[in-house]
Amino acid sequence: MLEKFTLMQSEIAQRPHLLRLGAPFSDTVLVQIDEEEFYLTFEKGHLIDVTQGLSRKTPWTFAMRTDAEALSEFWTARPKPGFHDIFGLVKLGRGRIDGNILALVKNLRFFKEVMALPRANEETLG
């Protein structure tokens, strides 16, 4: 999983529309997959750091929590209904969003597109 998040760093830099969408976004997001935690730190739309590991001391603005199987389906080129969207995962009971929901909603399109970047790579490969 770490390599997918690290790949996002270069992918964001190559997509000017994402940098434009993310320009007002400078926060740390927790993405929890099963028991693994990943802290994604954004600065003006750039993903500047990805840290893996459990840490009760790392502050985050909002969190997206899901399981590896659901995220794997989310990242396929054509996800099943409900697995196509982060809120779809929540509705199916396969995801949870915690923390400052307003910060997520203010930057929703940016965050959704960033989380779907591995899906785009699947489409170009296959």
Secondary structure, 3 states (H helix, E strand, C coil): CHHHHHHHHHHHHCCHHHHHHHCCCCCEEEEEECCEEEEEEEECCEEEEEEECCCCCCCCCEEEEECHHHHHHHCCCCCCCCCCCHHHHHHCCCEEEEECHHHHHHCHHHHHHHHCHHHHHHHHHC
